[in-house]
Amino acid sequence: MRKKLVRLDGPSRADLAAIDSEWPLIEAELSVLDAEIALINAADHGGPSPLDWRRLRRAEARVTRVAAELAARSAVRKAVA
């Protein structure tokens, strides 16, 4: 019995456009992850500093802000279409 091979050409233009439009949110979420990793590492060195906590709060606020911007932009596109 032979299996069919599926040819993978990579992401389509629509896929790349979707990634590109969501990139600010992806980047903001990566900032949260970086801040969380810094908190974990700081635990081994006497605990996180106030600056570490501030970095996390700012990163979380950025995710919220960017997500709201993307949602508003999506709502406008749906209303126009």
C-alpha positions in Angstrom: 0.0 0.0 0.0 1.5 3.3 -1.1 0.9 6.5 0.8 0.3 9.7 -1.1 2.9 12.4 -0.5 1.6 15.8 0.3 3.6 18.6 -1.2 4.2 21.4 1.2 4.9 24.8 -0.5 4.9 26.7 2.7 2.5 29.4 3.9 0.2 31.1 1.4 0.2 34.9 0.9 -2.9 35.1 3.1 -1.2 33.1 5.9 1.8 35.5 5.7 -0.5 38.5 5.7 -2.3 37.2 8.8 1.0 36.6 10.6 2.2 40.1 9.6 -1.0 41.8 10.9 -0.7 39.9 14.2 3.0 40.3 14.6 2.7 43.3 17.1 0.7 41.0 19.5 3.1 38.1 19.0 6.0 40.4 19.8 4.2 41.8 22.9 3.5 38.2 24.1 7.2 37.4 23.7 8.1 40.3 25.9 5.8 38.9 28.6 7.6 35.6 28.2 11.0 37.2 28.5 9.9 39.1 31.6 8.6 35.9 33.2 11.8 34.0 32.4 13.7 36.9 34.1 11.5 36.5 37.2 12.2 32.8 37.3 16.0 33.3 37.0 15.9 36.1 39.6 14.5 33.6 42.1 18.0 31.9 42.1 19.7 35.2 42.8 17.8 36.5 45.9 14.5 37.1 44.3 13.1 39.5 41.7 13.7 43.2 42.0 11.1 45.9 41.7 12.4 46.5 38.2 11.8 42.9 37.3 8.2 43.2 38.4 7.8 46.5 36.6 9.1 45.0 33.4 6.4 42.2 33.7 3.6 44.7 34.4 4.6 46.8 31.4 4.8 43.8 29.1 1.4 42.6 30.2 -0.1 46.1 29.7 1.4 46.2 26.2 -0.2 42.8 25.4 -3.6 44.2 26.5 -3.1 47.4 24.6 -2.0 45.7 21.3 -4.8 43.1 21.6 -7.4 45.9 22.0 -5.9 47.7 18.9 -6.1 44.5 16.8 -9.7 43.8 18.0 -10.7 47.4 17.1 -9.0 47.1 13.7 -10.8 43.8 13.0 -14.1 45.3 14.1 -13.7 48.2 11.7 -12.8 45.8 8.8 -15.9 43.7 9.5 -18.1 46.9 9.6 -16.7 48.1 6.3 -17.1 44.8 4.6 
